[in-house]
Amino acid sequence: MITRVLAASLLLASPAFAAVEGKPFFSLYNTDLIVLTAFILFSGVLIYFKVPAKVSSLLDARAVTIRSELDEARRLREEALELNASFERKQAEVKQEAARIVEKAKADAQLVAEQTKADIEASITRRLKAAEDQISSAEATALRDVRNTAVSVAIAAAGDVLSKQMDEAQSDALFQKVLSTTQEQLH
C-alpha cells in the first residue's frame, strides 16, 4: 500500500502537472503545456505525411545497400586472399626456380672450371712438348754445325797436310784421277 501511495505521489509531482508560479496548468503561461502541445502537433504532422514510413524505407534501403556492400567486401576479401595465396605459391615457385638456377650455375661453373683446367694442362703439355722439340732441334742443329765445322776444319787441315806433302806431279795425277772418276759417274 505504501508503494501505491508513493507511485501516485510521483505521478502527481511530474513536471507536466506542475503549475508556473501559482498559475493553472492549462494556461498559456505554462511552458510545459506549450511544449507538450507542440510535440503532439509535430508528431501528428510527421504521421500525416508518413515520415516514419519514409524514414523506415530509407533506413531499409540503406540497410540493403550496406548489406550488399558488406557482401561485396566479403567477396573482394576472398578474392584478395586467393590472390595472396596465388602470389605466395608463385613466390615459392620462383624461389625454388632461383635455387635450381643457382645450383645449375654452380654446376656449370664447376664444369667450366674443370674444362678450363684440363685445357690449361693440355696447353702446358703442348708447350712443353714444343719447347722440348725446339731444344732437340736446336741440339741437332748445333751438332750438325759442330760436325760440319769439324769436317771443314779437318778437310782444311788435311788439305794443308796434303799440300805440304804433295808435289806438283802428284797433284796433277790426283786431279786427273778425280776428273776421270767424276766423268765415269756422270755418264
VOGU-3710 file (C-alpha; in Angstrom, 3 decimals, decimal comma):
1> mitrvlaasl> 0,000/0,000/0,000  2,837/2,353/0,744  4,243/1,690/-2,713  0,911/2,721/-4,297  0,844/5,966/-2,422  4,447/6,608/-3,353  3,761/5,892/-7,068  0,684/8,175/-7,085  2,638/10,971/-5,475  5,394/10,620/-8,074
11> llaspafaav> 2,855/10,845/-10,910  1,186/13,883/-9,426  4,511/15,579/-8,874  5,616/15,197/-12,534  6,654/18,333/-14,429  3,636/18,112/-16,761  1,302/18,710/-13,828  3,345/21,470/-12,260  1,875/24,949/-12,434  4,002/28,006/-13,230
21> egkpffslyn> 4,227/30,164/-10,127  0,753/29,655/-8,951  -0,929/29,781/-12,363  -3,157/26,972/-13,548  -1,839/24,080/-15,649  -3,996/24,797/-18,712  -2,678/28,270/-19,237  -0,520/29,760/-21,999  1,940/30,769/-19,301  2,718/27,140/-18,623
31> tdlivltafi> 5,695/26,324/-20,923  5,385/22,640/-20,221  1,875/22,654/-21,701  3,076/24,613/-24,768  5,993/22,212/-25,357  3,720/19,185/-24,916  1,173/20,633/-27,365  3,899/21,455/-29,923  5,339/17,966/-29,605  1,937/16,342/-30,155
41> lfsgvliyfk> 1,255/18,585/-33,172  4,706/17,881/-34,623  4,250/14,124/-34,146  0,830/14,371/-35,834  2,302/16,230/-38,831  5,042/13,596/-39,130  2,483/10,791/-39,044  0,169/12,587/-41,535  2,948/12,949/-44,100  4,023/9,342/-43,427
51> vpakvsslld> 7,519/10,432/-42,442  8,123/7,392/-40,207  7,326/5,068/-43,129  9,609/7,068/-45,425  12,380/7,127/-42,836  11,843/3,404/-42,312  12,015/2,735/-46,080  15,143/4,919/-46,354  16,700/3,044/-43,457  15,723/-0,282/-45,044
61> aravtirsel> 17,209/0,820/-48,386  20,359/1,913/-46,590  20,462/-1,434/-44,769  20,161/-3,241/-48,124  22,938/-1,061/-49,564  25,145/-1,705/-46,553  24,383/-5,450/-46,766  25,320/-5,500/-50,474  28,480/-3,504/-49,733  29,354/-5,993/-46,982
71> dearrlreea> 28,769/-8,889/-49,387  30,941/-7,166/-51,984  33,608/-6,542/-49,336  33,499/-10,245/-48,343  33,793/-11,275/-51,974  36,698/-8,870/-52,516  38,345/-10,152/-49,336  38,042/-13,750/-50,544  39,464/-12,760/-53,928  42,299/-10,912/-52,198
81> lelnasferk> 43,029/-13,969/-50,037  43,025/-16,209/-53,121  45,249/-13,752/-54,961  47,571/-13,543/-51,961  47,760/-17,340/-51,781  48,451/-17,451/-55,514  51,236/-14,885/-55,147  52,713/-16,817/-52,225  52,668/-20,015/-54,312  54,273/-18,202/-57,224
91> qaevkqeaar> 56,854/-16,678/-54,887  57,689/-20,135/-53,539  57,944/-21,465/-57,111  60,187/-18,548/-58,082  62,397/-19,198/-55,043  62,659/-22,868/-55,992  63,412/-21,972/-59,603  66,045/-19,474/-58,459  67,612/-22,130/-56,250  67,647/-24,557/-59,205
101> ivekakadaq> 69,201/-21,892/-61,429  71,863/-21,137/-58,823  72,642/-24,847/-58,419  72,821/-25,298/-62,193  75,048/-22,221/-62,481  77,340/-23,619/-59,780  77,484/-26,988/-61,552  78,130/-25,288/-64,893  80,826/-23,109/-63,320  82,442/-26,206/-61,796
111> lvaeqtkadi> 82,297/-27,968/-65,164  83,744/-24,930/-66,944  86,477/-24,652/-64,293  87,374/-28,321/-64,727  87,333/-27,983/-68,526  89,474/-24,840/-68,334  91,900/-26,614/-66,014  92,120/-29,544/-68,443  92,617/-27,136/-71,366  95,374/-25,297/-69,478
121> easitrrlka> 97,072/-28,569/-68,607  96,846/-29,681/-72,253  98,201/-26,320/-73,392  101,074/-26,557/-70,915  101,799/-30,105/-72,090  101,777/-28,963/-75,751  104,034/-26,027/-74,974  106,426/-28,243/-73,024  106,470/-30,705/-75,947  107,045/-27,842/-78,406
131> aedqissaea> 109,841/-26,487/-76,192  111,402/-29,953/-75,952  111,119/-30,329/-79,746  112,757/-26,920/-80,219  115,502/-27,879/-77,798  116,042/-31,207/-79,626  116,063/-29,412/-82,966  118,485/-26,823/-81,647  120,716/-29,600/-80,281  120,627/-31,428/-83,636
141> talrdvrnta> 121,375/-28,208/-85,487  124,221/-27,420/-83,111  125,647/-30,968/-83,510  125,396/-30,687/-87,295  127,043/-27,293/-87,222  129,787/-28,653/-84,976  130,268/-31,681/-87,289  130,263/-29,505/-90,388  132,744/-27,181/-88,773  134,833/-30,152/-87,657
151> vsvaiaaagd> 134,675/-31,644/-91,153  135,583/-28,292/-92,695  138,458/-27,910/-90,266  139,548/-31,497/-90,893  139,344/-31,046/-94,662  141,260/-27,813/-94,429  143,830/-29,445/-92,190  144,057/-32,456/-94,497  144,355/-30,146/-97,466  147,171/-28,291/-95,747
161> vlskqmdeaq> 148,899/-31,558/-94,848  148,451/-32,957/-98,346  149,561/-29,755/-99,988  152,704/-29,770/-97,933  153,435/-33,432/-98,664  152,461/-33,455/-102,314  154,397/-32,074/-105,140  153,005/-30,761/-108,361  153,209/-34,007/-110,326  151,337/-35,943/-107,681
171> sdalfqkvls> 148,763/-33,180/-107,553  148,189/-33,333/-111,334  147,865/-37,096/-111,242  145,353/-36,922/-108,357  143,392/-34,260/-110,209  143,250/-36,387/-113,373  142,142/-39,414/-111,388  139,289/-37,434/-109,693  138,299/-35,980/-113,069  138,084/-39,367/-114,746
181> ttqeqlh> 136,130/-40,861/-111,806  133,690/-37,997/-111,963  133,231/-38,380/-115,703  132,558/-42,096/-115,304  129,974/-41,498/-112,642  128,232/-38,778/-114,626  127,889/-40,954/-117,743
//
